[in-house]
């Protein structure tokens, strides 16, 4: 029972450890004939790679992806696509002191309790380094989506860092790639830089909330019960390292709304039904409405900090532990492209499932 694979028809299996020679994934179920090259995947990995500024881990990894199979003469063949990313800047000596002590907030203790052993070098399989493989797989999904649904667009950004949130009235999509936080608010970007710098210098870290929006998603993806689009999205986002909460549309805030406020009213437009609001986040009854699919997830503060924390060793001795190494003061920053990748994989998976079940046939309205 490996449990290293996600997806139904578009299936991704990731492999490798943080301090091993390489990481990667096997992508199975991609339709044949999709134009794909390493150059198509690299820009997404460049968004996630470490060491780009002082607000992320200083581990220097080029994260250059190689396609080993499944592509011939620039097009997918319909066979498994093998992707590999070499690890080039491991510093395993940083983790010598935690070989027998469990880092608070990490999976060290639960891995030991379950398996009786663990790779303490950067967390091994539980390291956020694994997410580079997901981003590579997401690049494959984006290429397939571009061929099947040309108008579909997926955008991720941060909406909260610690106690500081964005001002939706200042929302500017053009700002997302102009600052190190992927935040669509120029004023917030300046404030967050000062806020995170102070936390970083005080050997502390902070959590974040990331919002991922998929526009142009066709109506009809998903299923009413055990194949809900939103349940698969929630599972995909929750599987990302350090994620502790996921919501769709209004999410938890919907509990404070009345039925009058929450129901997305509908009118007929020139091209079919039009919704007057999107509290549902583009999904009703587990099935996409054709509106933007909106998903948010909360990332906890990075557990690896230079401030001493109380823990125990494998022998049961109580100790104070400082986690050395190169770590993100806010892991949410590099979680943005990971969230986008997971959204792409889930949307493509459900598009393929729908084509298999309905052939794309839709009920007519009007």
C-alpha positions as CSV (number, residue, x, y, z in Angstrom):
1,X,0.0,0.0,0.0
2,X,2.2,2.8,-1.3
3,X,-0.3,5.8,-1.4
4,X,2.1,7.9,-3.5
5,X,-0.4,8.3,-6.4
6,X,-3.3,10.7,-6.8
7,X,-5.9,11.1,-9.5
8,X,-8.5,8.9,-11.3
9,X,-7.7,8.9,-15.0
10,X,-5.0,11.5,-15.0
11,X,-2.8,9.8,-12.4
12,X,0.4,11.2,-10.8
13,X,2.9,9.1,-8.8
14,X,5.7,11.1,-7.2
15,X,9.0,9.6,-6.0
16,X,12.3,10.5,-4.4
17,X,13.5,12.2,-1.2
18,X,14.7,15.6,-0.3
19,X,18.4,14.6,0.0
20,X,18.4,11.8,-2.5
21,X,20.0,12.1,-5.9
22,X,16.8,13.1,-7.6
23,X,13.0,13.5,-7.3
24,X,10.3,13.2,-9.9
25,X,7.0,11.7,-11.0
26,X,5.3,9.4,-13.4
27,X,2.3,10.9,-15.1
28,X,-0.1,8.4,-16.6
29,X,-3.3,9.1,-18.5
30,X,-2.3,12.2,-20.3
31,X,-4.1,12.3,-23.7
32,X,-1.9,11.6,-26.8
33,X,-1.0,14.3,-29.2
34,X,-0.5,17.1,-26.6
35,X,2.4,19.4,-27.5
36,X,4.9,19.1,-24.7
37,X,8.5,19.9,-24.1
38,X,10.8,20.6,-21.1
39,X,10.5,24.3,-22.0
40,X,6.8,24.1,-21.4
41,X,7.3,22.7,-17.9
42,X,10.3,24.8,-16.7
43,X,8.5,28.2,-16.2
44,X,6.2,26.6,-13.6
45,X,9.1,25.0,-11.7
46,X,11.0,28.4,-11.8
47,X,8.1,29.9,-9.9
48,X,8.5,27.4,-7.1
49,X,12.2,26.9,-6.9
50,X,14.1,27.9,-3.8
51,X,16.6,30.6,-3.2
52,X,15.0,33.3,-5.3
53,X,15.0,36.0,-2.6
54,X,15.6,36.5,1.1
55,X,12.1,35.4,2.0
56,X,12.6,31.8,0.9
57,X,15.0,29.0,1.8
58,X,18.5,29.7,0.5
59,X,18.9,26.2,-0.8
60,X,20.0,26.7,-4.4
61,X,18.3,24.2,-6.7
62,X,17.9,24.9,-10.4
63,X,15.0,22.5,-10.5
64,X,15.7,21.6,-14.2
65,X,13.1,19.0,-15.3
66,X,13.9,16.2,-17.8
67,X,11.3,14.3,-19.7
68,X,12.5,10.7,-19.9
69,X,9.5,9.0,-21.6
70,X,6.0,9.5,-23.0
71,X,6.9,12.2,-25.5
72,X,7.9,11.7,-29.1
73,X,8.7,14.4,-31.6
74,X,7.3,17.0,-29.2
75,X,4.0,15.4,-28.6
76,X,2.6,13.1,-25.8
77,X,2.2,9.5,-26.9
78,X,-0.5,8.5,-24.4
79,X,2.0,6.4,-22.5
80,X,3.5,7.2,-19.0
81,X,5.4,10.4,-18.9
82,X,8.5,10.1,-16.6
83,X,9.8,13.4,-15.2
84,X,13.0,13.8,-13.2
85,X,14.5,16.7,-11.3
86,X,18.0,16.3,-9.9
87,X,18.9,17.4,-6.4
88,X,22.1,19.4,-6.5
89,X,22.4,21.4,-3.3
90,X,21.8,18.9,-0.4
91,X,23.4,19.8,2.9
92,X,22.7,16.7,4.9
93,X,25.2,17.6,7.7
94,X,22.7,20.3,8.8
95,X,20.4,17.5,10.0
96,X,22.9,15.5,12.0
97,X,21.6,16.7,15.4
98,X,18.0,15.6,14.6
99,X,19.0,12.0,13.7
100,X,17.6,10.9,17.1
101,X,15.5,13.9,18.2
102,X,12.1,14.7,16.8
103,X,11.5,18.2,15.4
104,X,8.3,19.7,16.9
105,X,5.7,20.4,14.3
106,X,7.3,18.0,11.8
107,X,6.4,14.5,10.7
108,X,9.5,13.1,12.3
109,X,7.7,11.6,15.3
110,X,4.7,10.2,13.4
111,X,7.0,8.7,10.7
112,X,8.9,6.9,13.4
113,X,5.8,5.7,15.2
114,X,4.4,4.3,11.9
115,X,7.4,2.9,10.2
116,X,10.0,2.5,12.9
117,X,12.6,4.4,10.9
118,X,12.8,7.7,9.0
119,X,15.1,9.7,6.7
120,X,16.0,12.6,8.9
121,X,17.9,14.5,6.1
122,X,15.4,17.3,5.5
123,X,12.4,15.1,6.3
124,X,13.1,12.7,3.4
125,X,9.8,11.9,1.7
126,X,7.8,14.4,3.9
127,X,9.9,17.3,2.8
128,X,8.3,20.1,0.8
129,X,10.9,19.4,-1.8
130,X,8.5,16.7,-3.1
131,X,6.2,19.4,-4.3
132,X,8.5,20.2,-7.2
133,X,7.4,16.9,-8.7
134,X,3.7,18.0,-8.4
135,X,4.5,21.3,-10.1
136,X,6.1,19.4,-13.0
137,X,3.0,17.2,-13.3
138,X,0.9,20.3,-13.1
139,X,2.8,21.6,-16.1
140,X,1.7,18.5,-18.1
141,X,-1.9,19.0,-17.0
142,X,-1.8,22.7,-18.1
143,X,-0.5,21.7,-21.5
144,X,-3.3,19.2,-21.9
145,X,-5.9,21.7,-20.6
146,X,-4.6,24.3,-23.1
147,X,-5.3,21.8,-25.9
148,X,-8.7,20.7,-24.6
149,X,-10.1,23.9,-23.1
150,X,-8.1,26.8,-24.6
151,X,-9.8,29.5,-22.5
152,X,-9.2,27.9,-19.1
153,X,-6.9,29.9,-16.8
154,X,-5.5,29.0,-13.4
155,X,-4.2,31.8,-11.1
156,X,-2.9,31.5,-7.5
157,X,-1.9,34.2,-5.1
158,X,-1.6,34.9,-1.4
159,X,-4.4,36.6,0.4
160,X,-3.1,36.5,3.9
161,X,0.2,36.3,5.7
162,X,-0.1,35.8,9.5
163,X,-2.5,38.4,10.8
164,X,-2.1,40.6,7.6
165,X,-4.6,40.2,4.8
166,X,-5.1,41.9,1.4
167,X,-7.5,44.7,0.8
168,X,-9.9,43.3,-1.9
169,X,-10.7,46.8,-3.0
170,X,-7.0,47.1,-4.2
171,X,-7.0,43.7,-5.9
172,X,-4.8,44.0,-9.0
173,X,-3.9,40.8,-10.9
174,X,-1.0,42.5,-12.6
175,X,0.7,42.9,-9.2
176,X,0.9,39.1,-8.5
177,X,4.2,38.6,-10.3
178,X,5.7,41.9,-9.3
179,X,6.5,41.0,-5.7
180,X,8.0,38.0,-3.9
181,X,4.7,37.1,-2.2
182,X,2.5,36.6,-5.2
183,X,0.1,39.1,-3.6
184,X,-2.4,41.1,-5.8
185,X,-2.1,44.2,-3.6
186,X,0.9,46.5,-4.0
187,X,0.4,48.1,-0.6
188,X,0.2,44.8,1.2
189,X,3.4,43.6,-0.6
190,X,5.4,46.4,1.0
191,X,3.8,45.8,4.5
192,X,4.4,42.1,4.3
193,X,8.0,42.5,3.4
194,X,8.7,44.5,6.6
195,X,6.5,42.1,8.6
196,X,8.3,38.9,7.4
197,X,11.7,40.4,7.6
198,X,11.2,41.1,11.3
199,X,10.0,37.6,11.9
200,X,12.9,36.1,9.9
201,X,15.5,38.1,11.8
202,X,13.9,37.0,15.1
203,X,14.2,33.3,14.2
204,X,10.5,32.9,13.7
205,X,8.1,32.0,11.0
206,X,4.5,32.6,10.0
207,X,1.6,30.9,8.2
208,X,-0.4,32.0,5.1
209,X,-3.6,31.6,3.1
210,X,-3.4,31.0,-0.6
211,X,-6.3,31.4,-3.1
212,X,-6.4,29.5,-6.4
213,X,-8.9,30.4,-9.0
214,X,-9.7,28.5,-12.2
215,X,-11.6,30.5,-14.8
216,X,-13.2,29.1,-17.9
217,X,-14.0,25.7,-16.3
218,X,-16.8,24.1,-18.3
219,X,-20.1,23.4,-16.5
220,X,-20.7,19.8,-15.7
221,X,-17.4,18.5,-14.2
222,X,-17.7,16.4,-11.1
223,X,-20.3,14.1,-9.7
224,X,-23.0,14.4,-7.0
225,X,-21.7,12.1,-4.3
226,X,-18.3,10.4,-4.1
227,X,-16.8,12.1,-7.1
228,X,-17.4,15.7,-6.1
229,X,-15.1,18.2,-7.8
230,X,-14.8,20.1,-4.6
231,X,-14.0,17.0,-2.5
232,X,-11.2,16.0,-4.9
233,X,-9.9,19.6,-4.8
234,X,-10.0,19.7,-1.1
235,X,-8.1,16.4,-0.9
236,X,-5.5,17.6,-3.4
237,X,-4.9,20.8,-1.6
238,X,-4.8,19.2,1.9
239,X,-2.2,16.7,0.6
240,X,0.3,19.6,0.1
241,X,2.9,19.9,2.9
242,X,1.9,22.1,5.9
243,X,-1.7,22.7,4.7
244,X,-4.1,22.6,7.6
245,X,-7.4,23.9,6.1
246,X,-9.2,24.1,2.8
247,X,-12.3,25.9,1.7
248,X,-14.3,26.3,-1.5
249,X,-16.1,29.6,-2.3
250,X,-17.3,31.3,0.9
251,X,-16.1,28.2,2.8
252,X,-16.2,28.6,6.6
253,X,-17.7,32.1,6.2
254,X,-20.8,30.6,4.7
255,X,-21.9,29.5,8.2
256,X,-22.5,33.2,9.1
257,X,-24.7,33.9,6.1
258,X,-28.4,33.5,5.7
259,X,-30.0,31.6,2.9
260,X,-31.0,34.8,1.2
261,X,-27.4,36.0,1.3
262,X,-25.7,32.8,0.3
263,X,-27.9,31.5,-2.6
264,X,-26.3,32.5,-6.0
265,X,-29.3,33.8,-7.9
266,X,-29.6,33.1,-11.6
267,X,-30.8,35.0,-14.7
268,X,-30.8,34.2,-18.4
269,X,-28.1,35.8,-20.4
270,X,-27.5,35.9,-24.2
271,X,-25.4,32.7,-24.0
272,X,-27.3,30.9,-21.2
273,X,-27.7,31.1,-17.5
274,X,-25.7,33.8,-15.6
275,X,-25.1,33.8,-11.9
276,X,-25.4,37.0,-9.9
277,X,-22.8,36.0,-7.3
278,X,-20.4,33.1,-6.7
279,X,-20.6,32.2,-3.0
280,X,-20.5,28.5,-4.1
281,X,-17.0,28.9,-5.6
282,X,-18.1,27.6,-9.0
283,X,-19.3,24.2,-7.7
284,X,-22.9,23.1,-6.7
285,X,-23.7,19.6,-5.6
286,X,-20.1,18.6,-6.4
287,X,-20.5,19.7,-10.1
288,X,-19.0,22.8,-11.7
289,X,-21.3,25.6,-12.6
290,X,-19.2,27.3,-15.3
291,X,-18.3,30.1,-12.9
292,X,-14.7,30.5,-11.6
293,X,-13.8,27.7,-9.3
294,X,-12.4,29.3,-6.1
295,X,-10.4,27.4,-3.6
296,X,-8.4,28.6,-0.6
297,X,-6.0,26.8,1.7
298,X,-4.2,27.7,4.9
299,X,-0.5,26.8,5.4
300,X,0.9,26.6,8.9
301,X,4.0,28.4,10.0
302,X,7.3,26.7,9.0
303,X,8.2,24.4,11.9
304,X,12.0,24.6,11.3
305,X,13.1,27.7,13.2
306,X,16.2,28.7,15.1
307,X,14.3,29.3,18.3
308,X,14.8,26.4,20.7
309,X,11.7,24.2,21.1
310,X,11.0,21.5,23.6
311,X,10.9,17.9,22.3
312,X,12.1,14.3,23.0
313,X,14.6,12.0,21.5
314,X,14.0,8.5,20.2
315,X,15.2,7.2,23.6
316,X,12.6,9.3,25.3
317,X,14.9,11.9,26.7
318,X,13.6,15.5,27.0
319,X,15.7,18.1,25.1
320,X,15.5,21.6,23.7
321,X,16.1,21.5,19.9
322,X,17.2,24.2,17.5
323,X,16.4,23.2,13.9
324,X,19.4,24.3,11.8
325,X,19.5,24.4,8.0
326,X,17.9,26.6,5.3
327,X,14.2,27.0,5.7
328,X,11.4,29.3,4.4
329,X,10.2,31.8,7.0
330,X,6.8,31.6,5.3
331,X,6.4,28.3,3.4
332,X,3.1,29.7,1.9
333,X,5.1,31.8,-0.6
334,X,6.3,28.8,-2.5
335,X,3.0,27.0,-2.0
336,X,1.3,29.2,-4.5
337,X,2.6,27.4,-7.7
338,X,2.0,24.1,-5.9
339,X,-1.7,25.0,-5.4
340,X,-2.0,26.0,-9.0
341,X,-0.5,22.7,-10.1
342,X,-2.9,20.7,-8.0
343,X,-5.8,22.7,-9.3
344,X,-4.7,21.9,-12.9
345,X,-4.3,18.2,-12.2
346,X,-7.8,17.9,-10.6
347,X,-9.5,19.9,-13.3
348,X,-7.9,17.8,-16.1
349,X,-8.7,14.6,-14.2
350,X,-12.4,15.5,-14.0
351,X,-12.5,16.7,-17.6
352,X,-11.3,13.3,-18.7
353,X,-13.8,11.5,-16.3
354,X,-16.6,13.6,-17.7
355,X,-15.6,12.9,-21.3
356,X,-15.6,9.2,-20.5
357,X,-19.0,9.2,-18.8
358,X,-21.0,11.7,-20.8
359,X,-19.0,12.4,-23.9
360,X,-19.4,16.1,-23.2
361,X,-23.2,16.0,-23.7
362,X,-25.0,18.7,-21.7
363,X,-28.6,19.3,-20.7
364,X,-30.0,22.3,-22.6
365,X,-31.3,25.4,-20.8
366,X,-33.4,28.0,-22.7
